């Protein structure tokens, strides 16, 4: 399969923001995705400039950070990796249950 764009969330997925370091295994995972020919784009509500600085300081190889060049809207990616995602498999009743379970387990404060 030709290289695809993989969108990866920043906070609590690639980067342990409270401890100011990459999540365990993140650097190796990024390398593996690149070795397989894929491109990795970071998406986040955080400042793209700060994310770029952290990527450079912690040797996290990413192909882009959504918003750093004025991009807006949703990233056109093949897949999204996000710690708060609920996969949708075509059954809305199941998706709602999964979403409510996540809301109860990890509310935003």
VMD Tcl script that builds the backbone (N, CA, C; Angstrom):
set m [mol new atoms 327]
animate dup $m
set s [atomselect $m all]
$s set {name element resname resid chain x y z} {
  {N N UNK 1 A 0.847 -1.180 0.000}
  {CA C UNK 1 A 0.000 0.000 0.000}
  {C C UNK 1 A 0.886 1.235 0.000}
  {N N UNK 2 A 0.555 2.191 -0.846}
  {CA C UNK 2 A 1.314 3.440 -0.905}
  {C C UNK 2 A 1.219 4.159 0.437}
  {N N UNK 3 A 2.223 4.972 0.720}
  {CA C UNK 3 A 2.238 5.703 1.974}
  {C C UNK 3 A 0.979 6.529 2.175}
  {N N UNK 4 A 0.481 6.510 3.374}
  {CA C UNK 4 A -0.740 7.213 3.738}
  {C C UNK 4 A -0.434 8.295 4.770}
  {N N UNK 5 A -1.370 9.210 4.946}
  {CA C UNK 5 A -1.251 10.215 6.001}
  {C C UNK 5 A -1.924 9.663 7.254}
  {N N UNK 6 A -1.185 9.655 8.333}
  {CA C UNK 6 A -1.701 9.222 9.629}
  {C C UNK 6 A -1.692 10.451 10.534}
  {N N UNK 7 A -2.867 10.817 11.022}
  {CA C UNK 7 A -3.000 11.965 11.919}
  {C C UNK 7 A -2.921 11.473 13.358}
  {N N UNK 8 A -2.078 12.127 14.151}
  {CA C UNK 8 A -1.865 11.702 15.529}
  {C C UNK 8 A -2.091 12.883 16.462}
  {N N UNK 9 A -2.911 12.658 17.472}
  {CA C UNK 9 A -3.160 13.663 18.495}
  {C C UNK 9 A -1.873 13.904 19.293}
  {N N UNK 10 A -1.738 15.099 19.830}
  {CA C UNK 10 A -0.544 15.471 20.576}
  {C C UNK 10 A -0.642 15.105 22.051}
  {N N UNK 11 A -1.546 15.771 22.784}
  {CA C UNK 11 A -1.627 15.602 24.248}
  {C C UNK 11 A -2.105 14.211 24.640}
  {N N UNK 12 A -1.314 13.545 25.454}
  {CA C UNK 12 A -1.624 12.234 26.018}
  {C C UNK 12 A -1.650 11.130 24.964}
  {N N UNK 13 A -1.148 11.437 23.765}
  {CA C UNK 13 A -1.040 10.428 22.716}
  {C C UNK 13 A 0.411 10.370 22.255}
  {N N UNK 14 A 0.924 11.466 21.713}
  {CA C UNK 14 A 2.354 11.547 21.390}
  {C C UNK 14 A 3.158 12.121 22.540}
  {N N UNK 15 A 2.534 13.022 23.295}
  {CA C UNK 15 A 3.306 13.771 24.295}
  {C C UNK 15 A 2.609 13.774 25.648}
  {N N UNK 16 A 3.386 13.479 26.671}
  {CA C UNK 16 A 2.924 13.528 28.062}
  {C C UNK 16 A 3.133 14.960 28.537}
  {N N UNK 17 A 2.156 15.803 28.262}
  {CA C UNK 17 A 2.291 17.241 28.499}
  {C C UNK 17 A 2.564 17.586 29.965}
  {N N UNK 18 A 1.851 16.987 30.934}
  {CA C UNK 18 A 2.151 17.340 32.328}
  {C C UNK 18 A 3.604 17.080 32.732}
  {N N UNK 19 A 4.208 16.041 32.131}
  {CA C UNK 19 A 5.593 15.704 32.473}
  {C C UNK 19 A 6.592 16.193 31.432}
  {N N UNK 20 A 6.092 16.909 30.408}
  {CA C UNK 20 A 6.935 17.543 29.394}
  {C C UNK 20 A 7.910 16.562 28.725}
  {N N UNK 21 A 7.346 15.418 28.272}
  {CA C UNK 21 A 8.180 14.428 27.587}
  {C C UNK 21 A 7.292 13.586 26.668}
  {N N UNK 22 A 7.913 12.950 25.685}
  {CA C UNK 22 A 7.137 12.074 24.799}
  {C C UNK 22 A 6.523 10.907 25.577}
  {N N UNK 23 A 5.383 10.438 25.112}
  {CA C UNK 23 A 4.783 9.237 25.694}
  {C C UNK 23 A 5.731 8.071 25.431}
  {N N UNK 24 A 5.730 7.121 26.320}
  {CA C UNK 24 A 6.596 5.960 26.155}
  {C C UNK 24 A 6.288 5.270 24.826}
  {N N UNK 25 A 7.311 5.026 24.046}
  {CA C UNK 25 A 7.181 4.340 22.771}
  {C C UNK 25 A 6.834 5.234 21.590}
  {N N UNK 26 A 6.566 6.519 21.844}
  {CA C UNK 26 A 6.136 7.421 20.765}
  {C C UNK 26 A 7.210 7.580 19.685}
  {N N UNK 27 A 8.443 7.811 20.089}
  {CA C UNK 27 A 9.518 8.022 19.118}
  {C C UNK 27 A 9.691 6.795 18.219}
  {N N UNK 28 A 9.687 5.608 18.815}
  {CA C UNK 28 A 9.818 4.369 18.037}
  {C C UNK 28 A 8.620 4.162 17.113}
  {N N UNK 29 A 7.444 4.496 17.584}
  {CA C UNK 29 A 6.244 4.344 16.762}
  {C C UNK 29 A 6.304 5.257 15.539}
  {N N UNK 30 A 6.738 6.496 15.742}
  {CA C UNK 30 A 6.868 7.429 14.619}
  {C C UNK 30 A 7.889 6.905 13.615}
  {N N UNK 31 A 8.999 6.396 14.102}
  {CA C UNK 31 A 10.021 5.834 13.213}
  {C C UNK 31 A 9.470 4.657 12.421}
  {N N UNK 32 A 8.721 3.804 13.086}
  {CA C UNK 32 A 8.137 2.641 12.423}
  {C C UNK 32 A 7.170 3.068 11.320}
  {N N UNK 33 A 6.323 4.041 11.610}
  {CA C UNK 33 A 5.382 4.520 10.592}
  {C C UNK 33 A 6.120 5.090 9.388}
  {N N UNK 34 A 7.182 5.856 9.637}
  {CA C UNK 34 A 7.965 6.426 8.539}
  {C C UNK 34 A 8.674 5.337 7.735}
  {N N UNK 35 A 9.236 4.356 8.430}
  {CA C UNK 35 A 9.919 3.263 7.740}
  {C C UNK 35 A 8.969 2.496 6.827}
  {N N UNK 36 A 7.696 2.483 7.176}
  {CA C UNK 36 A 6.683 1.802 6.363}
  {C C UNK 36 A 6.147 2.707 5.252}
  {N N UNK 37 A 6.721 3.904 5.150}
  {CA C UNK 37 A 6.374 4.797 4.054}
  {C C UNK 37 A 5.236 5.759 4.308}
  {N N UNK 38 A 4.777 5.855 5.550}
  {CA C UNK 38 A 3.661 6.738 5.863}
  {C C UNK 38 A 4.145 8.114 6.310}
  {N N UNK 39 A 3.260 9.074 6.220}
  {CA C UNK 39 A 3.534 10.427 6.703}
  {C C UNK 39 A 2.689 10.670 7.946}
  {N N UNK 40 A 3.279 11.314 8.934}
  {CA C UNK 40 A 2.604 11.561 10.205}
  {C C UNK 40 A 2.400 13.058 10.400}
  {N N UNK 41 A 1.149 13.412 10.614}
  {CA C UNK 41 A 0.793 14.799 10.909}
  {C C UNK 41 A 0.211 14.859 12.309}
  {N N UNK 42 A 0.638 15.848 13.077}
  {CA C UNK 42 A 0.129 16.055 14.428}
  {C C UNK 42 A -1.067 16.998 14.348}
  {N N UNK 43 A -2.101 16.672 15.106}
  {CA C UNK 43 A -3.213 17.606 15.258}
  {C C UNK 43 A -3.423 17.838 16.747}
  {N N UNK 44 A -3.784 19.073 17.086}
  {CA C UNK 44 A -3.914 19.442 18.491}
  {C C UNK 44 A -4.577 20.807 18.624}
  {N N UNK 45 A -5.062 21.079 19.810}
  {CA C UNK 45 A -5.545 22.425 20.140}
  {C C UNK 45 A -4.401 23.288 20.676}
  {N N UNK 46 A -3.255 22.678 20.911}
  {CA C UNK 46 A -2.090 23.423 21.392}
  {C C UNK 46 A -1.465 24.242 20.265}
  {N N UNK 47 A -0.599 25.148 20.645}
  {CA C UNK 47 A 0.110 25.994 19.699}
  {C C UNK 47 A 1.010 25.153 18.795}
  {N N UNK 48 A 0.850 25.274 17.477}
  {CA C UNK 48 A 1.748 24.547 16.572}
  {C C UNK 48 A 3.220 24.915 16.782}
  {N N UNK 49 A 3.492 26.165 17.140}
  {CA C UNK 49 A 4.883 26.572 17.383}
  {C C UNK 49 A 5.469 25.830 18.579}
  {N N UNK 50 A 4.687 25.691 19.642}
  {CA C UNK 50 A 5.162 24.976 20.832}
  {C C UNK 50 A 5.346 23.493 20.511}
  {N N UNK 51 A 4.404 22.916 19.769}
  {CA C UNK 51 A 4.530 21.506 19.400}
  {C C UNK 51 A 5.786 21.293 18.558}
  {N N UNK 52 A 6.039 22.170 17.598}
  {CA C UNK 52 A 7.248 22.052 16.763}
  {C C UNK 52 A 8.489 22.115 17.642}
  {N N UNK 53 A 8.499 23.028 18.596}
  {CA C UNK 53 A 9.647 23.159 19.504}
  {C C UNK 53 A 9.857 21.853 20.281}
  {N N UNK 54 A 8.773 21.269 20.799}
  {CA C UNK 54 A 8.885 20.023 21.557}
  {C C UNK 54 A 9.327 18.871 20.649}
  {N N UNK 55 A 8.826 18.829 19.426}
  {CA C UNK 55 A 9.260 17.779 18.483}
  {C C UNK 55 A 10.757 17.885 18.231}
  {N N UNK 56 A 11.235 19.112 18.014}
  {CA C UNK 56 A 12.668 19.318 17.765}
  {C C UNK 56 A 13.502 18.955 18.994}
  {N N UNK 57 A 13.058 19.385 20.172}
  {CA C UNK 57 A 13.820 19.121 21.401}
  {C C UNK 57 A 13.861 17.641 21.756}
  {N N UNK 58 A 12.795 16.907 21.417}
  {CA C UNK 58 A 12.694 15.503 21.820}
  {C C UNK 58 A 12.866 14.530 20.655}
  {N N UNK 59 A 13.337 15.054 19.526}
  {CA C UNK 59 A 13.623 14.223 18.368}
  {C C UNK 59 A 12.421 13.372 17.946}
  {N N UNK 60 A 11.255 14.036 17.872}
  {CA C UNK 60 A 10.041 13.383 17.389}
  {C C UNK 60 A 9.864 13.767 15.928}
  {N N UNK 61 A 10.033 12.805 15.052}
  {CA C UNK 61 A 9.970 13.061 13.615}
  {C C UNK 61 A 8.520 13.049 13.131}
  {N N UNK 62 A 8.036 14.220 12.762}
  {CA C UNK 62 A 6.699 14.336 12.187}
  {C C UNK 62 A 6.817 15.077 10.864}
  {N N UNK 63 A 5.866 14.825 9.971}
  {CA C UNK 63 A 5.898 15.453 8.654}
  {C C UNK 63 A 5.220 16.811 8.652}
  {N N UNK 64 A 4.396 17.043 9.626}
  {CA C UNK 64 A 3.729 18.330 9.722}
  {C C UNK 64 A 2.935 18.440 11.000}
  {N N UNK 65 A 2.627 19.671 11.349}
  {CA C UNK 65 A 1.782 19.971 12.491}
  {C C UNK 65 A 0.639 20.815 11.951}
  {N N UNK 66 A -0.554 20.284 12.033}
  {CA C UNK 66 A -1.713 20.947 11.461}
  {C C UNK 66 A -1.870 22.344 12.053}
  {N N UNK 67 A -1.898 23.333 11.188}
  {CA C UNK 67 A -2.057 24.722 11.606}
  {C C UNK 67 A -0.781 25.532 11.553}
  {N N UNK 68 A 0.387 24.884 11.486}
  {CA C UNK 68 A 1.624 25.661 11.517}
  {C C UNK 68 A 1.832 26.434 10.216}
  {N N UNK 69 A 1.195 26.022 9.154}
  {CA C UNK 69 A 1.286 26.750 7.888}
  {C C UNK 69 A -0.061 27.322 7.480}
  {N N UNK 70 A -0.918 27.553 8.464}
  {CA C UNK 70 A -2.218 28.161 8.205}
  {C C UNK 70 A -3.320 27.196 7.822}
  {N N UNK 71 A -3.063 25.878 7.925}
  {CA C UNK 71 A -4.098 24.908 7.587}
  {C C UNK 71 A -5.281 25.063 8.549}
  {N N UNK 72 A -6.472 24.860 8.020}
  {CA C UNK 72 A -7.681 24.895 8.843}
  {C C UNK 72 A -8.559 23.709 8.479}
  {N N UNK 73 A -9.570 23.496 9.276}
  {CA C UNK 73 A -10.477 22.387 9.019}
  {C C UNK 73 A -9.899 21.081 9.524}
  {N N UNK 74 A -10.471 20.004 9.065}
  {CA C UNK 74 A -10.056 18.671 9.505}
  {C C UNK 74 A -8.935 18.140 8.608}
  {N N UNK 75 A -7.982 17.474 9.209}
  {CA C UNK 75 A -6.891 16.865 8.458}
  {C C UNK 75 A -7.460 15.734 7.599}
  {N N UNK 76 A -7.099 15.738 6.333}
  {CA C UNK 76 A -7.497 14.635 5.457}
  {C C UNK 76 A -6.484 13.514 5.654}
  {N N UNK 77 A -6.865 12.544 6.470}
  {CA C UNK 77 A -5.960 11.450 6.814}
  {C C UNK 77 A -6.668 10.120 6.638}
  {N N UNK 78 A -5.876 9.082 6.477}
  {CA C UNK 78 A -6.422 7.738 6.352}
  {C C UNK 78 A -6.923 7.232 7.692}
  {N N UNK 79 A -6.209 7.591 8.751}
  {CA C UNK 79 A -6.568 7.130 10.091}
  {C C UNK 79 A -6.138 8.180 11.104}
  {N N UNK 80 A -6.845 8.209 12.230}
  {CA C UNK 80 A -6.535 9.120 13.331}
  {C C UNK 80 A -6.190 8.285 14.557}
  {N N UNK 81 A -5.100 8.658 15.227}
  {CA C UNK 81 A -4.732 8.030 16.490}
  {C C UNK 81 A -4.924 9.088 17.564}
  {N N UNK 82 A -5.841 8.818 18.491}
  {CA C UNK 82 A -6.216 9.821 19.492}
  {C C UNK 82 A -6.684 9.102 20.754}
  {N N UNK 83 A -6.215 9.560 21.907}
  {CA C UNK 83 A -6.571 8.918 23.165}
  {C C UNK 83 A -8.038 9.106 23.539}
  {N N UNK 84 A -8.735 10.004 22.882}
  {CA C UNK 84 A -10.141 10.239 23.198}
  {C C UNK 84 A -11.085 9.799 22.077}
  {N N UNK 85 A -10.582 9.051 21.144}
  {CA C UNK 85 A -11.395 8.655 19.995}
  {C C UNK 85 A -12.353 7.517 20.334}
  {N N UNK 86 A -13.493 7.535 19.675}
  {CA C UNK 86 A -14.448 6.434 19.706}
  {C C UNK 86 A -14.598 5.971 18.261}
  {N N UNK 87 A -14.167 4.771 17.952}
  {CA C UNK 87 A -14.303 4.310 16.574}
  {C C UNK 87 A -15.776 4.116 16.204}
  {N N UNK 88 A -16.121 4.473 14.993}
  {CA C UNK 88 A -17.486 4.295 14.511}
  {C C UNK 88 A -17.510 3.141 13.528}
  {N N UNK 89 A -18.204 2.083 13.897}
  {CA C UNK 89 A -18.279 0.899 13.055}
  {C C UNK 89 A -19.601 0.739 12.328}
  {N N UNK 90 A -20.395 1.826 12.278}
  {CA C UNK 90 A -21.657 1.765 11.558}
  {C C UNK 90 A -22.880 1.606 12.442}
  {N N UNK 91 A -22.685 1.407 13.742}
  {CA C UNK 91 A -23.803 1.220 14.663}
  {C C UNK 91 A -23.832 2.381 15.653}
  {N N UNK 92 A -24.791 3.306 15.440}
  {CA C UNK 92 A -24.849 4.491 16.288}
  {C C UNK 92 A -25.169 4.163 17.739}
  {N N UNK 93 A -26.011 3.176 17.985}
  {CA C UNK 93 A -26.338 2.814 19.373}
  {C C UNK 93 A -25.073 2.383 20.120}
  {N N UNK 94 A -24.254 1.587 19.455}
  {CA C UNK 94 A -22.999 1.146 20.062}
  {C C UNK 94 A -22.035 2.320 20.241}
  {N N UNK 95 A -21.964 3.209 19.261}
  {CA C UNK 95 A -21.067 4.364 19.349}
  {C C UNK 95 A -21.457 5.275 20.509}
  {N N UNK 96 A -22.747 5.466 20.727}
  {CA C UNK 96 A -23.205 6.317 21.838}
  {C C UNK 96 A -22.817 5.695 23.170}
  {N N UNK 97 A -23.006 4.398 23.306}
  {CA C UNK 97 A -22.623 3.717 24.553}
  {C C UNK 97 A -21.116 3.872 24.781}
  {N N UNK 98 A -20.320 3.645 23.743}
  {CA C UNK 98 A -18.872 3.781 23.861}
  {C C UNK 98 A -18.482 5.215 24.227}
  {N N UNK 99 A -19.140 6.189 23.596}
  {CA C UNK 99 A -18.840 7.591 23.883}
  {C C UNK 99 A -19.198 7.944 25.325}
  {N N UNK 100 A -20.356 7.498 25.791}
  {CA C UNK 100 A -20.758 7.798 27.168}
  {C C UNK 100 A -19.841 7.126 28.177}
  {N N UNK 101 A -19.384 5.927 27.868}
  {CA C UNK 101 A -18.412 5.260 28.750}
  {C C UNK 101 A -17.141 6.097 28.863}
  {N N UNK 102 A -16.689 6.627 27.742}
  {CA C UNK 102 A -15.475 7.447 27.747}
  {C C UNK 102 A -15.713 8.762 28.501}
  {N N UNK 103 A -16.866 9.376 28.300}
  {CA C UNK 103 A -17.204 10.620 28.999}
  {C C UNK 103 A -17.188 10.409 30.507}
  {N N UNK 104 A -17.758 9.315 30.953}
  {CA C UNK 104 A -17.807 9.033 32.402}
  {C C UNK 104 A -16.427 8.714 32.967}
  {N N UNK 105 A -15.611 8.038 32.177}
  {CA C UNK 105 A -14.295 7.609 32.651}
  {C C UNK 105 A -13.270 8.747 32.619}
  {N N UNK 106 A -13.408 9.676 31.652}
  {CA C UNK 106 A -12.376 10.692 31.479}
  {C C UNK 106 A -12.958 12.045 31.120}
  {N N UNK 107 A -13.712 12.645 31.999}
  {CA C UNK 107 A -14.274 13.963 31.668}
  {C C UNK 107 A -13.185 15.017 31.548}
  {N N UNK 108 A -13.436 15.993 30.697}
  {CA C UNK 108 A -12.510 17.119 30.575}
  {C C UNK 108 A -12.765 18.043 31.748}
  {N N UNK 109 A -11.709 18.462 32.409}
  {CA C UNK 109 A -11.855 19.339 33.590}
  {C C UNK 109 A -11.526 20.753 33.256}
}
mol reanalyze $m
mol bondsrecalc $m
mol representation Tube
mol addrep $m
